Amino acid sequence: MKKIGLYIILASELTSCGQRLSHDSLTHEGVEIKADSTLGSVTYIGRMTTARSAHSATLLKNGTVLICGGFTGASLASAEVYNPELKTFKPVGQMRFARSGHSATLLPDGKVLIAGGYNGNYLSSTEVFDPEKETFSIGPLLNVPRSGHTATTLKGGEVLLAGGISTGWAFLQSAELYDVEKATFAPIGSMKVARESHTATLLKNGNVLITGGHEGRRPNIKIHPSAEIYSLNSKTFSVTGSMSLKRHKHDAVLLSNGMVLVTGGSDERDSRGVYNDTELYDPASSSFQSSAHMNFRRYKHYSTSILLSNGNVLITGGANKAELYRTRYAKFTPIPGDLELQMLFSCATLLSNGNVLITGGYDENQKISSGSWVFSSSQ
């Protein structure tokens, strides 16, 4: 699943993490930081057929990765498939609509639901990719046009779409459920506040934790420290504990112990207010607590935090260096290997072999990348 608020990348922005970093040691904000090659490394593997940011990259059941849409001066309709065995990218035709800031969700039957997004208009259209035929077909309409929403597969197979931005710069509180059997979307009520550039994380009990995000535009933007829970049983939203910081354009990932690691993001200053702070959400106490600091400030890195089989978390987006959150020690360690640029609105996808594919993104100079990398763990 992937969601991005595309309109954000159209503005001219300055960012905090734009340095080219060395392979074994690096300096960040005047402090030398050592990378640890015993934990793994990031390796450049080649170019996608098209440069992309704000795209989606979805692991298919056959082990390949479907890469769709995105932005490269205009929203894209093109799609391609990455083959991990051959390390090649192959075009697979065109979506029915160009889109960026959309979601792409693997369905139980192996197809991919692509929903919403932006292409000059906010989209209510959806389409379904068939991996066997390598074709896109029209899907059911959303109840509301959405871009920058979240899409979360629930334990019963339904897909929860929440928040985002819609026509007329309307920031959305609303949510809807995709019924896999009926292939229909149904509204299910509203979150407590409107949210875009938020996170949605499936918890072990089947509920969904939604954190942060914003509503409104600068200079009147409101960024939320609040969080809420979507209940699988009641299909309603309720308030839970608040984060220690207001965050948007951040990331969140479920850990093996059932807690949720929330990383980075920014405040109202946007690129001038990027965090390296992190915190942990404990479902048992419904509360957040501050955790270790990342080595690099990161934002615009949604869905680039990947839980590995050893329990560590790889974090790749929002900076041109990857790092590992080592759960056992509750600390972050840089990983050798440079990424091409700052990796804003890039994608990271866990592969069937345990490696992680990293694709696309852009930097503070609006340079959009076609590059791709693979993280391989040494443990």
N, C-alpha and C positions, 0 to 999 in steps of 0.2 A: 504494500500500500504506500501511496505517496501523495502528499498534498503540498501545494505551495501557493502563496498569494502573489500571483505574477506581477500585479501592478506595481509592486514594490521595486522591482528591478528596473522599471522604466525611469525612475528618478535618478539624477546624478548624486552618487553617494561616496563618501570617504569611509574607509574601513580601518580597523585597528590592527589587523594581522596580515600584512602583505609582504613579509620578508621571504627571500629565498634562503633556505636552510641547508646546512651541510649534512653529510651522510652520517657522521659519527657524533658530532657535537654541534651545538648551535647556540646562538645568543638571542634571547627574547626579552625585549624591554630592558636591555643592559645586563641580563643575568645569563650566565652560561648554563646550558642544560644538556645533560648527557643522554643520548638515545641508547636503548638496551637491545642489542641484536639477538640476545638469547630468547627474547619473547616473540620474535617474528620480524618480518620486514614487508615493506610495500615495494612492488616491482611494476614498472611501466610495461604494458603489454601491447600498445598500439592505439589506433584511432578508430572511433566509431565512423560510420559512413557519413554522419552529419554532426556538427557541433550542436550541443543542447545544454540548456539549463531549465530548471522548473519542469523537468520531464518526469517520467516514471520508469522504473526498472523492476520487473516482477519475475521471480523464479517460477518456471513452469514445472509441471510434474515430470517431464522428460529430462530435467536437469539444465535446460537452456534458459536464457533470460530474455523476456520481451521488453524492449525499450521503446517507449511511445512518446510522440509529441514533444513538447517543450518549446523553448523560445530561442531564437537566434536572429534577432532583429524583427521577427514576426513570429507568431505562433505557428507550429509545425503540425502537419497531418501525417508525416512520414513515420515509419516504424522499422525496427530492425531486431534481429535475434542474435544474441551472443552464444556461441558454442564453447563451453569451457574446455572440452577435450581438444578442439582444433585451435582454440584461442582466436577465433575469427568472428567478425560481425557480418551479417547477411541481411540486406533489405527484405522486408516482407510486405511490401505494398503500403497502401495509404489508409489511414482512418477515414471514416466518412466526414469527419469535421476536424479541422485544425484545432488544437487545444493545448494550453499549458495551465499549470495550476490545477490540474485535474487529479482524480484518484484512480488507481488501478488495483483491483482486488482479485486474487485467485479464488475461483469458485470451486465447490466440491467436485464438480464434473471435469475439472481441469481447464475450463475456459477462464477468460479474464474479463471482469466487468470494469469498463472505463466510464467514469461519470463526471459530468460537469466540466469546469475549467473556464478558460477565457480565450477569445480570439479576436478581440475588438468588441465583443459582446460577452456578457456572462451567460453561460450555457446551462440549459436544463436537459440537453440531449445526453444520451448514454449510448454506448455500443459494446458489443461483445466480440472478443477475439477468440477464434477457434484454432488451437495449435495444430490440429491435424490438417486442416484445410489451409491454414495460414491466411485466413480472411477475417474481415471485420463486418459485422452485421448490426443493424440498428436495434437498440434496446429500448426499454420503456422510458418515458420522460420522468425526470425528477418533478416533485411537487413545486420546487422553487429553483430557479437558476442559482448555481453555487460555484464559487472558485475559492481556493484556500481553505476548504473544509477538511475534516478528517473522515476517514472511512475505516471502520474496525470490524473484522469478522468475529462474530459472537460464537459461543460454544454450540449453539443450535444450527449454525451455518448462515444465519441472517447477517446482513451487513448494516451497521449503524453509520449513517452519515450525519454529521453534526456541524453546525455553524458555517462559517465562511462569509463571503461577501457576495452581494447580488446586484441586480440592476439598480442604477441610481445611487451607487455607493451605499447600499443598505447593508449594514452589518447584521448578521443573522443570529438569533437565539434558537431558531427552529431546528428540529432534527427529523429524520425519517428513516424507516427500515426497509431494506430490500429483502423481499421474500424469495428465496431461491427456487422453491417449488412453483410458485405462481408467476415468477418473473415480474413482480410489481413492486412499486414503492408506496408506502403508506406513512403519513405524518404521525408522529408519536408525541407531540407536545414540544416543550421548549426547555432549553437550559435556563439557568437562573439569570445569566447575563449573555449578551451577544459576544461572540468570540470569533476572531480570525487570527491566524498565525499562533494557534494554540496547539496542545498535544492531546492525544487520546490513547490510553494504554490499557489493554486487556489485562485484568488481574486474575489471579489463580482461582478466585471464587466465581469467575464469570462476569463480574461487574466491570465497568470501565471507568478509569480515572481520567478526568479532563482537567488540564491545568492551564492557567495563564491566558495569553492572547490579548487582543486589543479590539477596541471599537472606536470609530471616528478617525479623522485625518489630522495630521499635524497642521497647525499648532494646537488643535483641540483634541488630540488623540488621548484616549484613556487606556492605560495598560493595567491588566489585572494581576494581583498577587493571588487571587482566589482560585479555588479548585472545587470541583463537584464530582459526584458519583452517579453514573447511570446504572440503575438496578436492572439486572437481567430479568428478574421475576416480575417486578411491578411495572417495568418499562417507564420509569419516571426518573427525574434528576433531583438530587438533593445535595445540599451544601456539605462539604467536608472541610478539614483544616486548611488554612491558608499557607502559602509559601512564605519564606522569610523575605523574598524579594518579588517585586512585580516583574514579570517576564513576558516577552513575546519573541517569536522567531527562535525559540529554544528547542530542546529535544528532551524526550523521556523514554526510558526503556525498562522493561520488567527484568529484575534480577532473579537468579535461581532460587534465592531465599524468599521470594514473594514480595520483596520491597521494590520500589520504583526509584531509579536514579534519574534526577532532573538536572540537565546541564545547560550552562550558558544562557544565550538570549541577550536581550538588551532592554534598556529603559527608554524614556521619551526622546532621548538624544539620538536614538537609533545607532548609526555606525560609530558615533562618538561615545556611546554608553554601553559598549559590549562587555559582557561578564566572562570571567573564568570561574565564577562561583558555581557550586553544585549543592544539591540537597537530596535527601532521601525521604520518600513517603513510606510510612508504615501503615498498612491496611488495618492491623490489629488495634492501633491507637488512633487511627484517622488523623495522623499528624505528620508534619514535616520537621526534619532536623537538618542543620547545616552539615555538609560533608567536606571532603577534601577539595582543594582548588585544582583545576586543570592547569597544565603548563602553558596553554594558549587560550586567549580570549576567543570565543566562538559565538556566532549567531548565523541565522539562515542555514541551519544544519539539521532540519527536521528529518527524521527517519534515517540518519546516517550513524546512529549508535546501534551497534550490532552485538547481541549476546552470543558469545562463542561457546562451544561445547565444554570448554574447561571452566566455564563460569565467569571468565573475564569479559569485559565489554570493550570492543573496538570503537573508537570515535574518530571519524575522518573528516566531516564537513566543517565549513566555516573557517578553516585555516589551511595552510599548505603543508601541514605536517600531521600525521596521525599519532594517536596515543592510545594506550590501554589503561582502562580502569581495572586494577587488580583487586578483585572483591575481597580476597582473604586479608589484604593489608589496607584496604580502603585508601589507595593512593593511585595517582596517575603517573605513567611512565611513557616518555616519547618512544616512537618506533622508527628505526632507520628507513630511509627512502623518502625522497622528495615527491610531493605532488606538484603538478604544473603551476597551479595558481591557488587562489584562496578558497576555491571549492564552495562558493556560495550557491545554494540551491542545486547541489549535486545529488547523486544517488549512491547508496551503498546497499548491496544485495548479498545476503548469505547464500553461498552455493552449496550444492549437495555434498561436495567433498570437504566442506568445512572452511574453505577459503572465502574471501569476501571480494566481490567485484565492485569497483569504484568508478563512476562514470560522470563526465561532463562537469557542469558548473560554470561560474563566472567569477571575475575578480573586481576590485574596486575601480578599475579602468573600463569596466563593461566588456572586457574581453571574454568571449564565450568559448569554452573548450570542447574539442572532440576527443580528448584524451581518455584513456582508461588504464586502470591499475588493478593489481590483485594483491591483497594481503594474504600472506601465508604464515600460519603460526608455527613456532618452533617447539611448542609444548603440546 
